[in-house]
Amino acid sequence: MPIITYRITQVFIVSNKITITESAQAHFANLLSQQAEGTNIRVFVVNPGTQSAECGVSYCPPEAIEATDTELSFEAFSAYVDELSLPFLEDAEIDYVTDKMGSQLTLKAPNAKMRKVSDDAPLLERVEYVIQTQVNPQLASHGGHLSLVKITDDGIALVQFGGGCNGCSMVDVTLKDGIEKQLLEEFSGELVAVKDATEHEQGEHSYYQ
């Protein structure tokens, strides 16, 4: 029975492993104390590496453990991760947050939709990774997204807006004051500009008309 499953919309990088906070560990320990002996948890990604990726946590009885699983040991239980999900859960954090609205379990996995690239990967791959994991989650609140078309030999990144950003009257501000500034800081000395290659068509899909 799933404990929690939901669509990923946020980015929060914490470390080079899956982190389960103390409050979340206490929450899981309490839930597991009510299950059959030997039951642990499983952390997984459905449709990993795609824009429809979803993370979840479920109970994991002993008979559900696979030989290819990775076991992460915590004080009161173990978390098992399947071989396919593991690289997409790098830097993930599971937390149990309590505020005036109540308590909820949160799972933030910045690499679920696109696995982390190495620091020495080609510039195109590194820029694409930042767009997918940092830029697009912000644009998603407006129903928009950004894709990288190409990087020219002189260091200009050509990008294309889609969804609610296509035809939006604020797209130039979004590009210059937000996206370009972020990418030029991230790739200082490698990128010199970010330019819009979109053929904008204003319509009902546009966030600002």
C-alpha positions as CSV (number, residue, x, y, z in Angstrom):
1,M,0.0,0.0,0.0
2,P,1.6,3.3,-1.0
3,I,2.4,5.8,1.8
4,I,2.7,8.7,-0.6
5,T,2.8,9.3,-4.3
6,Y,2.7,12.6,-6.1
7,R,3.9,14.6,-9.1
8,I,7.3,16.3,-8.7
9,T,7.2,20.1,-9.2
10,Q,10.0,21.3,-6.9
11,V,13.7,21.3,-6.9
12,F,15.8,21.0,-3.7
13,I,19.4,19.7,-3.7
14,V,20.8,18.5,-0.4
15,S,23.5,15.9,-0.9
16,N,24.8,13.1,-3.1
17,K,22.5,10.5,-1.7
18,I,18.9,10.0,-0.6
19,T,18.3,12.0,2.6
20,I,15.6,11.1,5.0
21,T,15.3,13.7,7.8
22,E,15.0,12.8,11.4
23,S,11.3,13.8,11.5
24,A,10.6,11.6,8.5
25,Q,12.5,8.7,10.0
26,A,10.4,9.0,13.2
27,H,7.2,9.1,11.0
28,F,8.2,6.0,9.1
29,A,9.2,4.2,12.3
30,N,5.8,4.8,13.8
31,L,4.0,3.6,10.6
32,L,6.2,0.5,10.4
33,S,5.6,-0.4,14.0
34,Q,2.0,-1.1,13.0
35,Q,3.1,-3.4,10.1
36,A,4.2,-7.0,10.1
37,E,7.7,-7.7,11.5
38,G,10.4,-7.2,8.9
39,T,8.5,-4.6,6.9
40,N,10.6,-1.7,5.6
41,I,10.0,1.0,3.0
42,R,10.7,1.3,-0.7
43,V,11.5,4.6,-2.5
44,F,10.9,4.6,-6.2
45,V,10.3,6.6,-9.4
46,V,7.6,5.9,-11.9
47,N,8.5,6.9,-15.5
48,P,12.0,8.0,-14.4
49,G,13.9,10.4,-16.8
50,T,10.6,11.8,-18.3
51,Q,8.5,14.9,-17.8
52,S,5.8,12.7,-16.2
53,A,8.1,11.2,-13.6
54,E,6.5,10.6,-10.2
55,C,8.2,9.6,-6.9
56,G,6.7,7.5,-4.2
57,V,7.3,5.6,-1.0
58,S,5.6,2.3,-0.2
59,Y,5.8,-0.5,2.4
60,C,8.3,-3.1,1.5
61,P,7.8,-6.6,3.1
62,P,10.7,-9.0,3.0
63,E,9.3,-11.0,0.1
64,A,9.2,-7.8,-2.1
65,I,13.0,-7.3,-1.8
66,E,14.8,-7.9,-5.1
67,A,18.5,-9.0,-5.5
68,T,19.2,-5.9,-7.5
69,D,17.8,-3.5,-4.9
70,T,20.0,-1.1,-3.1
71,E,19.5,-1.0,0.7
72,L,19.9,2.3,2.6
73,S,20.1,1.6,6.3
74,F,18.6,3.9,8.9
75,E,18.4,3.6,12.7
76,A,14.9,2.0,12.8
77,F,14.4,0.6,9.3
78,S,15.9,0.2,5.8
79,A,14.9,1.9,2.6
80,Y,15.1,-0.1,-0.6
81,V,15.5,1.4,-4.0
82,D,15.2,-0.5,-7.3
83,E,18.0,-0.5,-9.8
84,L,16.2,1.7,-12.4
85,S,15.1,4.3,-9.9
86,L,18.4,4.7,-8.1
87,P,20.3,7.2,-10.4
88,F,17.2,9.4,-10.6
89,L,16.9,9.7,-6.8
90,E,20.3,11.2,-6.4
91,D,20.1,14.3,-4.1
92,A,16.5,13.4,-3.1
93,E,15.2,14.4,0.3
94,I,12.2,13.0,2.2
95,D,10.9,15.2,5.0
96,Y,8.0,15.2,7.4
97,V,6.8,18.8,7.9
98,T,4.4,20.0,10.6
99,D,2.9,23.5,10.5
100,K,-0.4,25.2,11.4
101,M,-2.1,23.5,8.5
102,G,-1.1,20.0,9.8
103,S,1.6,17.5,8.9
104,Q,2.6,16.1,5.6
105,L,5.3,13.9,4.1
106,T,7.3,15.6,1.3
107,L,9.7,14.1,-1.3
108,K,11.9,16.4,-3.3
109,A,13.8,14.7,-6.1
110,P,15.6,17.2,-8.5
111,N,17.0,14.5,-10.7
112,A,13.8,12.3,-11.2
113,K,13.0,13.8,-14.6
114,M,16.6,13.9,-15.8
115,R,19.5,12.1,-14.2
116,K,22.3,14.2,-13.0
117,V,25.1,14.9,-15.4
118,S,28.8,15.1,-14.5
119,D,30.8,18.3,-14.2
120,D,32.9,17.4,-17.2
121,A,29.9,16.5,-19.5
122,P,29.5,18.5,-22.7
123,L,28.2,22.0,-22.3
124,L,25.0,21.2,-24.1
125,E,24.2,18.4,-21.6
126,R,25.0,20.6,-18.6
127,V,22.9,23.5,-19.8
128,E,20.0,21.1,-20.7
129,Y,20.2,19.7,-17.2
130,V,20.0,23.1,-15.5
131,I,17.0,24.0,-17.7
132,Q,15.1,20.8,-16.9
133,T,15.9,20.7,-13.2
134,Q,16.0,24.4,-12.2
135,V,14.3,26.6,-14.9
136,N,11.3,24.5,-16.0
137,P,10.0,23.8,-12.4
138,Q,9.7,27.6,-12.1
139,L,8.0,28.0,-15.5
140,A,5.6,25.1,-14.7
141,S,3.6,27.4,-12.4
142,H,2.6,29.4,-15.5
143,G,2.0,26.2,-17.5
144,G,5.1,26.9,-19.5
145,H,8.4,25.2,-20.3
146,L,11.7,25.9,-22.0
147,S,13.8,23.7,-24.3
148,L,17.3,24.1,-25.5
149,V,17.6,24.2,-29.3
150,K,21.3,24.5,-29.7
151,I,24.5,26.3,-28.5
152,T,26.3,28.2,-31.2
153,D,30.1,28.0,-31.6
154,D,30.4,31.5,-30.2
155,G,28.6,30.5,-26.9
156,I,25.0,31.7,-27.6
157,A,22.3,29.4,-26.2
158,L,19.2,29.3,-28.4
159,V,16.1,28.4,-26.5
160,Q,12.4,27.8,-27.3
161,F,9.4,28.6,-25.1
162,G,6.4,26.4,-25.0
163,G,3.0,26.1,-23.2
164,G,1.9,29.2,-21.3
165,C,5.2,31.0,-22.2
166,N,4.5,30.9,-25.9
167,G,3.1,34.2,-26.9
168,C,3.3,35.6,-23.4
169,S,3.8,39.3,-23.3
170,M,6.2,38.9,-20.3
171,V,8.5,36.4,-22.0
172,D,11.3,38.9,-22.8
173,V,11.4,39.9,-19.1
174,T,11.4,36.3,-18.1
175,L,14.3,35.6,-20.5
176,K,16.5,38.6,-19.8
177,D,16.0,39.1,-16.1
178,G,15.6,35.5,-15.1
179,I,16.7,32.7,-17.4
180,E,19.6,34.5,-19.1
181,K,21.0,35.9,-15.9
182,Q,20.8,32.5,-14.2
183,L,22.4,30.6,-17.1
184,L,25.2,33.1,-17.6
185,E,26.1,33.0,-13.9
186,E,26.0,29.2,-13.9
187,F,28.1,28.9,-17.0
188,S,30.3,31.9,-16.7
189,G,33.1,31.9,-19.4
190,E,31.2,29.3,-21.5
191,L,27.9,31.1,-22.4
192,V,27.8,34.7,-23.6
193,A,24.1,35.1,-24.2
194,V,20.7,33.3,-24.3
195,K,18.4,34.1,-27.2
196,D,14.8,33.2,-27.9
197,A,14.3,31.2,-31.0
198,T,10.5,30.7,-30.5
199,E,8.0,31.6,-33.1
200,H,5.5,33.1,-30.7
201,E,1.8,32.8,-31.3
202,Q,-0.4,34.6,-28.8
203,G,-3.5,32.8,-27.8
204,E,-5.6,31.4,-25.0
205,H,-2.6,29.2,-24.0
206,S,-0.5,32.4,-23.3
207,Y,-0.2,33.2,-19.6
208,Y,0.0,37.0,-20.1
209,Q,-1.7,38.2,-23.3
